[in-house]
Amino acid sequence: MNSPSTEKELMDSANLLAGRTLGEIARRHAIPIPPNLKRAKGWVGELLETVLGASAGSRPVPDFESIGIELKSVPLNVRHRPQESTFVSSVPLFDTVGLKWNSSVVKAKLDRVLWVPVEAAHRIPIASRRIGRPILWSPSPEDSAILQADWEEHIERIALGNLDEVGAQLGTYLQIRPKAINKQDRTRTTGVNGTRIAALPRGFYLRTTLTRKILNI
């Protein structure tokens, strides 16, 4: 699938997916359907990226780089509410002094987002789960201010060597949680006394407080 060159082109493609099942879409594009998502947690997002023509891959830029739009799938529970927080980007744990919100990866990814809700209740087989109506969103000035304040508080604590204080309980909309391949996965960061220490990689996540507001549910 070619990457869309305009917002309209992307939205036209996304709207065509609404109401269809993951099985329909996967079979049409000859993409294997996993038996479960425990070992294929990112499969739904990767399916949507492929079908809609996302071009970023693993690079820290918006998925549709040429038009500055990030793609986020939102798994919905049995009550059709966001089931979990939404991963945004990895957290920089080293050389954080001098980082600014306006040039951050988080801001770049959240300036313009295509949200695609997807059924995720365990009782529904993966192939039978339906895609909902897509929403193209940009944060309001109020939401932007909250996201910036959250990000700046997290980064300040990390820069001061207080990574242990940065838990999932912090942040109105934006929280930090471990994002590791396994328990042995480590990256370098700065300790309280400025020493280099090893720590679990972290990720920035959006709370369901915000995604529910975006989806108006």
ChimeraX attribute file (.defattr): number of C-alpha atoms within 10 A of each C-alpha:
attribute: neighborCount
match mode: 1-to-1
recipient: residues
	/A:1	11
	/A:2	10
	/A:3	20
	/A:4	20
	/A:5	12
	/A:6	13
	/A:7	14
	/A:8	10
	/A:9	12
	/A:10	20
	/A:11	17
	/A:12	13
	/A:13	15
	/A:14	22
	/A:15	15
	/A:16	12
	/A:17	22
	/A:18	16
	/A:19	13
	/A:20	14
	/A:21	18
	/A:22	23
	/A:23	18
	/A:24	15
	/A:25	18
	/A:26	18
	/A:27	12
	/A:28	10
	/A:29	13
	/A:30	9
	/A:31	13
	/A:32	11
	/A:33	17
	/A:34	13
	/A:35	11
	/A:36	12
	/A:37	12
	/A:38	8
	/A:39	9
	/A:40	12
	/A:41	11
	/A:42	11
	/A:43	15
	/A:44	20
	/A:45	16
	/A:46	15
	/A:47	18
	/A:48	20
	/A:49	21
	/A:50	17
	/A:51	19
	/A:52	22
	/A:53	17
	/A:54	23
	/A:55	19
	/A:56	16
	/A:57	13
	/A:58	8
	/A:59	9
	/A:60	16
	/A:61	19
	/A:62	26
	/A:63	24
	/A:64	25
	/A:65	19
	/A:66	15
	/A:67	15
	/A:68	17
	/A:69	25
	/A:70	23
	/A:71	21
	/A:72	21
	/A:73	21
	/A:74	26
	/A:75	21
	/A:76	18
	/A:77	16
	/A:78	13
	/A:79	10
	/A:80	16
	/A:81	19
	/A:82	24
	/A:83	17
	/A:84	15
	/A:85	20
	/A:86	21
	/A:87	18
	/A:88	19
	/A:89	17
	/A:90	18
	/A:91	22
	/A:92	20
	/A:93	20
	/A:94	15
	/A:95	11
	/A:96	17
	/A:97	11
	/A:98	9
	/A:99	14
	/A:100	14
	/A:101	16
	/A:102	10
	/A:103	9
	/A:104	14
	/A:105	18
	/A:106	23
	/A:107	18
	/A:108	18
	/A:109	21
	/A:110	21
	/A:111	16
	/A:112	18
	/A:113	21
	/A:114	22
	/A:115	21
	/A:116	23
	/A:117	22
	/A:118	25
	/A:119	25
	/A:120	23
	/A:121	16
	/A:122	11
	/A:123	9
	/A:124	12
	/A:125	14
	/A:126	20
	/A:127	16
	/A:128	14
	/A:129	20
	/A:130	20
	/A:131	25
	/A:132	22
	/A:133	15
	/A:134	22
	/A:135	16
	/A:136	17
	/A:137	16
	/A:138	15
	/A:139	16
	/A:140	10
	/A:141	9
	/A:142	9
	/A:143	14
	/A:144	15
	/A:145	12
	/A:146	17
	/A:147	22
	/A:148	20
	/A:149	16
	/A:150	18
	/A:151	23
	/A:152	15
	/A:153	14
	/A:154	23
	/A:155	23
	/A:156	17
	/A:157	16
	/A:158	25
	/A:159	23
	/A:160	15
	/A:161	21
	/A:162	16
	/A:163	20
	/A:164	11
	/A:165	12
	/A:166	19
	/A:167	14
	/A:168	14
	/A:169	11
	/A:170	15
	/A:171	20
	/A:172	15
	/A:173	20
	/A:174	27
	/A:175	23
	/A:176	24
	/A:177	20
	/A:178	17
	/A:179	18
	/A:180	15
	/A:181	10
	/A:182	9
	/A:183	9
	/A:184	8
	/A:185	12
	/A:186	15
	/A:187	14
	/A:188	14
	/A:189	22
	/A:190	21
	/A:191	18
	/A:192	15
	/A:193	9
	/A:194	11
	/A:195	9
	/A:196	13
	/A:197	14
	/A:198	13
	/A:199	19
	/A:200	19
	/A:201	20
	/A:202	21
	/A:203	18
	/A:204	23
	/A:205	24
	/A:206	19
	/A:207	20
	/A:208	18
	/A:209	13
	/A:210	18
	/A:211	19
	/A:212	15
	/A:213	9
	/A:214	15
	/A:215	17
	/A:216	8
	/A:217	10
